[in-house]
Amino acid sequence: MEKQKISGALAPSLTARTGSFKLLSIFGISIHINYTWFIVVVLVAWSLASGYFPQQVPGRSSLIYWGMGFLASIVFFLCILAHEMSHSYMSKKSGIPVPRITLFVFGGVAHISREPGDPGTEFKIALAGPLMSAILWGLFFGLWVLFGTIYETSLISALFGILAVVNGAVAIFNLVPGFPLDGGRLLRAYIWKKTGNLNKATFITSQVGKVFAIGLIFLGFFQLLVGEIIGGMWLIFIGFFLEQAATSGYQQTLLRESLTGTKVKEIMSPDPISVNESISLNELVENFFFKHRFASYPVVKDGKFLGYVTLNHIKHLPRERWDKLRVADVMNTLPPELFLHPEEEAVEALSKMVRSGRGRLPVVDKEKLVGILTRKDVMSFLQIKTDLGIHKPRTT
């Protein structure tokens, strides 16, 4: 099982909000469940119910084994959640917000809102997760020894035993010094502190991460050859996921450097075409969608930004209602935290877009709409800088 922190603008799409639902909130952090999580819960329960528990405590019914399998699977993911909460606690203590944690097929991710600004903070946040897993390993190992001493064969003892094993494995696995694993972040913090070059530190640790990922892929194919189908496929999937994450992590660092010092006002589209909340849908279609041919428009009242309206908001409505309905009746609003300010850093604005799953956000100053920033605006700016060779990132 793999877990990692996700932060910044280029987070892997496996945990996109569209595939998740909110379960609850803990200390102001939303806990989300990705639908792939149910797959691995069943697979882990099946593996334990058909193999581990019958071997450790023979002679029980299949129903009991399956019950223990699901119990172990759920508790294991609670341990993963504790691991992620440790990252999140240290992150919030360092002044970096964590809006949510997502449990998914490869474990869990803490969606840290931005990268740490110094190696010391990076080190503390990265260390918190493996430290929690090591504490849980010690707890379950102690309980396994205690119950194993009292009862020669016990399902509870077997449960504590497997939980000790998996928490120990999570701690060790995440200490591998390859980005984006926690060990890679610890090594990156060390190199960053020694060299003062975050790009170099990220490049080195992402290369180590890629080598480790490729090693997992080859090991997975070897297991396939010897008949370990499920284990082999699992290692291959994890290897590909880690390789993608290592690549995107390095790209994210380069992206941050390219946008450092750039304000939203420098790359936004100023004075966008907007619509008044009081016009009818007929007017909206005739005077905006047909005339300007944009897919969406900001909605204003006396210059104050209210929300946005898209073609999807009206195309399913009967045409006979277009004359009676106003834009205010069908528009969507945005939470204020998704508003951008002209003086805001462009890299943080891009992170907001990615975290919210939106391709464009309003730029608002004193409640007045002054511009729109889109991903296309950001990428066009970066492309121009690349073509001109301006501030090209260094890795050595």
PEDAUR-V9002 format. One record per backbone hydrogen bond with DSSP energy under -1.0 kcal/mol. CO is the residue of the C=O (numbers start at 1). NH is the residue of the N-H. E is the energy in kcal/mol with one decimal. If there is no record, write none. Layout:
# PEDAUR-V9002
co:CO nh:NH e:E
co:CO nh:NH e:E
This chain:
# PEDAUR-V9002
co:6 nh:112 e:-1.9
co:13 nh:16 e:-1.9
co:16 nh:19 e:-2.0
co:17 nh:20 e:-2.0
co:19 nh:35 e:-2.5
co:21 nh:33 e:-2.8
co:24 nh:31 e:-3.6
co:26 nh:29 e:-1.8
co:29 nh:26 e:-2.5
co:30 nh:101 e:-2.7
co:31 nh:23 e:-3.5
co:31 nh:24 e:-1.1
co:32 nh:103 e:-2.5
co:33 nh:21 e:-1.7
co:34 nh:37 e:-2.2
co:36 nh:40 e:-1.4
co:37 nh:41 e:-2.1
co:38 nh:42 e:-1.9
co:39 nh:43 e:-2.2
co:40 nh:44 e:-2.8
co:41 nh:45 e:-2.3
co:42 nh:46 e:-2.8
co:43 nh:47 e:-2.5
co:44 nh:48 e:-2.3
co:45 nh:49 e:-2.7
co:46 nh:50 e:-2.2
co:47 nh:51 e:-1.2
co:48 nh:53 e:-2.4
co:51 nh:55 e:-1.6
co:52 nh:56 e:-2.3
co:53 nh:57 e:-3.1
co:61 nh:65 e:-2.1
co:62 nh:66 e:-2.7
co:63 nh:67 e:-2.3
co:64 nh:68 e:-2.6
co:65 nh:69 e:-2.3
co:66 nh:70 e:-2.5
co:67 nh:71 e:-2.3
co:68 nh:72 e:-2.7
co:69 nh:73 e:-2.1
co:70 nh:74 e:-2.5
co:71 nh:75 e:-2.5
co:72 nh:76 e:-2.4
co:73 nh:77 e:-1.8
co:74 nh:78 e:-1.8
co:75 nh:79 e:-1.9
co:76 nh:80 e:-1.9
co:77 nh:81 e:-2.4
co:78 nh:82 e:-2.2
co:79 nh:83 e:-2.2
co:80 nh:84 e:-2.4
co:81 nh:85 e:-2.7
co:82 nh:86 e:-1.7
co:83 nh:87 e:-1.6
co:84 nh:88 e:-2.6
co:85 nh:89 e:-3.0
co:86 nh:90 e:-2.1
co:87 nh:91 e:-2.3
co:88 nh:92 e:-2.9
co:89 nh:93 e:-2.4
co:90 nh:94 e:-1.2
co:91 nh:96 e:-2.7
co:92 nh:95 e:-1.6
co:97 nh:113 e:-2.5
co:99 nh:30 e:-2.2
co:100 nh:111 e:-2.5
co:101 nh:32 e:-3.4
co:102 nh:109 e:-2.3
co:103 nh:34 e:-3.0
co:104 nh:107 e:-1.9
co:106 nh:2 e:-1.6
co:107 nh:104 e:-1.9
co:108 nh:4 e:-1.8
co:109 nh:102 e:-2.6
co:110 nh:6 e:-2.2
co:110 nh:112 e:-1.8
co:118 nh:122 e:-1.9
co:119 nh:123 e:-2.5
co:120 nh:124 e:-2.1
co:121 nh:125 e:-2.4
co:122 nh:126 e:-2.4
co:123 nh:127 e:-2.3
co:124 nh:128 e:-1.3
co:127 nh:131 e:-2.0
co:128 nh:132 e:-1.9
co:129 nh:133 e:-2.2
co:130 nh:134 e:-2.4
co:131 nh:135 e:-2.1
co:132 nh:136 e:-2.4
co:133 nh:137 e:-2.3
co:134 nh:138 e:-2.3
co:135 nh:139 e:-2.3
co:136 nh:140 e:-2.8
co:137 nh:141 e:-2.6
co:138 nh:142 e:-2.1
co:139 nh:143 e:-2.1
co:140 nh:144 e:-2.3
co:141 nh:145 e:-2.3
co:142 nh:146 e:-2.5
co:143 nh:147 e:-2.8
co:144 nh:148 e:-2.1
co:145 nh:149 e:-1.6
co:146 nh:150 e:-1.7
co:147 nh:151 e:-3.1
co:154 nh:158 e:-2.3
co:155 nh:159 e:-2.4
co:156 nh:160 e:-2.6
co:157 nh:161 e:-2.1
co:158 nh:162 e:-2.2
co:159 nh:163 e:-2.1
co:160 nh:164 e:-2.0
co:161 nh:165 e:-2.0
co:162 nh:166 e:-2.5
co:163 nh:167 e:-2.0
co:164 nh:168 e:-2.1
co:165 nh:169 e:-2.4
co:166 nh:170 e:-2.5
co:167 nh:171 e:-2.2
co:168 nh:172 e:-2.4
co:169 nh:173 e:-3.1
co:170 nh:174 e:-2.2
co:173 nh:176 e:-1.4
co:174 nh:183 e:-3.5
co:176 nh:178 e:-2.2
co:178 nh:181 e:-1.8
co:181 nh:185 e:-2.0
co:182 nh:186 e:-2.4
co:183 nh:187 e:-2.4
co:184 nh:188 e:-2.6
co:185 nh:189 e:-2.4
co:186 nh:190 e:-1.9
co:187 nh:191 e:-2.7
co:188 nh:192 e:-2.9
co:189 nh:193 e:-2.3
co:190 nh:194 e:-2.2
co:191 nh:195 e:-2.9
co:192 nh:196 e:-2.6
co:197 nh:201 e:-2.1
co:198 nh:202 e:-2.7
co:199 nh:203 e:-2.7
co:200 nh:204 e:-2.5
co:201 nh:205 e:-2.1
co:202 nh:206 e:-2.5
co:203 nh:207 e:-1.8
co:204 nh:208 e:-2.0
co:205 nh:179 e:-2.1
co:205 nh:209 e:-2.2
co:206 nh:210 e:-2.1
co:207 nh:211 e:-2.2
co:208 nh:212 e:-2.4
co:209 nh:213 e:-2.4
co:210 nh:214 e:-2.7
co:211 nh:215 e:-2.2
co:212 nh:216 e:-2.1
co:213 nh:217 e:-2.1
co:214 nh:218 e:-2.5
co:215 nh:219 e:-2.4
co:216 nh:220 e:-2.4
co:217 nh:221 e:-2.2
co:218 nh:222 e:-2.1
co:219 nh:223 e:-2.3
co:220 nh:224 e:-1.9
co:221 nh:225 e:-1.8
co:222 nh:226 e:-1.4
co:223 nh:228 e:-2.8
co:224 nh:227 e:-1.2
co:227 nh:229 e:-1.6
co:228 nh:232 e:-2.2
co:229 nh:233 e:-2.5
co:230 nh:234 e:-2.3
co:231 nh:235 e:-2.1
co:232 nh:236 e:-2.1
co:233 nh:237 e:-2.5
co:234 nh:238 e:-2.5
co:235 nh:239 e:-2.6
co:236 nh:240 e:-2.5
co:237 nh:241 e:-2.3
co:238 nh:242 e:-2.8
co:239 nh:243 e:-2.3
co:240 nh:244 e:-2.2
co:241 nh:245 e:-2.4
co:242 nh:246 e:-2.7
co:243 nh:247 e:-2.1
co:244 nh:248 e:-2.7
co:245 nh:249 e:-2.2
co:246 nh:250 e:-1.7
co:247 nh:251 e:-2.2
co:248 nh:252 e:-2.3
co:249 nh:253 e:-1.6
co:250 nh:254 e:-2.1
co:251 nh:255 e:-2.5
co:252 nh:256 e:-2.5
co:253 nh:257 e:-2.0
co:254 nh:258 e:-2.3
co:255 nh:259 e:-1.8
co:256 nh:260 e:-1.0
co:259 nh:262 e:-2.4
co:262 nh:346 e:-2.8
co:263 nh:266 e:-1.2
co:264 nh:267 e:-1.3
co:264 nh:268 e:-1.7
co:269 nh:372 e:-2.0
co:275 nh:300 e:-2.6
co:276 nh:279 e:-1.3
co:277 nh:328 e:-2.1
co:279 nh:327 e:-2.2
co:280 nh:284 e:-2.1
co:281 nh:285 e:-2.5
co:282 nh:286 e:-2.6
co:283 nh:287 e:-2.9
co:284 nh:288 e:-1.3
co:284 nh:289 e:-2.0
co:285 nh:290 e:-2.5
co:288 nh:292 e:-2.6
co:288 nh:293 e:-1.2
co:295 nh:311 e:-1.8
co:297 nh:309 e:-2.5
co:298 nh:275 e:-2.5
co:299 nh:306 e:-3.1
co:299 nh:307 e:-1.3
co:300 nh:277 e:-1.9
co:301 nh:304 e:-1.8
co:303 nh:369 e:-2.1
co:304 nh:301 e:-1.8
co:307 nh:299 e:-2.9
co:308 nh:332 e:-2.8
co:309 nh:297 e:-2.4
co:311 nh:314 e:-1.2
co:311 nh:315 e:-2.0
co:314 nh:317 e:-1.6
co:318 nh:321 e:-1.8
co:319 nh:322 e:-1.2
co:321 nh:325 e:-2.4
co:322 nh:281 e:-1.3
co:322 nh:282 e:-1.3
co:325 nh:281 e:-1.8
co:326 nh:329 e:-1.4
co:327 nh:330 e:-1.2
co:327 nh:331 e:-1.9
co:332 nh:308 e:-2.6
co:335 nh:338 e:-2.4
co:336 nh:339 e:-1.9
co:340 nh:364 e:-3.3
co:341 nh:344 e:-2.1
co:342 nh:265 e:-2.5
co:344 nh:264 e:-2.4
co:345 nh:349 e:-1.8
co:346 nh:350 e:-2.3
co:347 nh:351 e:-1.8
co:348 nh:352 e:-2.0
co:349 nh:353 e:-1.9
co:350 nh:354 e:-2.2
co:351 nh:355 e:-2.8
co:352 nh:356 e:-2.1
co:353 nh:357 e:-1.1
co:353 nh:358 e:-1.9
co:359 nh:375 e:-2.1
co:361 nh:373 e:-2.6
co:362 nh:340 e:-2.6
co:363 nh:370 e:-2.8
co:363 nh:371 e:-1.3
co:365 nh:368 e:-1.6
co:367 nh:305 e:-1.8
co:368 nh:365 e:-2.5
co:370 nh:271 e:-1.7
co:371 nh:363 e:-2.9
co:372 nh:269 e:-3.2
co:373 nh:361 e:-2.5
co:374 nh:378 e:-1.7
co:375 nh:379 e:-2.9
co:376 nh:380 e:-2.5
co:377 nh:381 e:-2.0
co:378 nh:382 e:-2.3
co:379 nh:383 e:-2.3
co:380 nh:384 e:-2.1
co:381 nh:385 e:-2.1
co:382 nh:386 e:-2.4
co:383 nh:387 e:-2.8
co:384 nh:388 e:-2.1
co:385 nh:390 e:-2.5
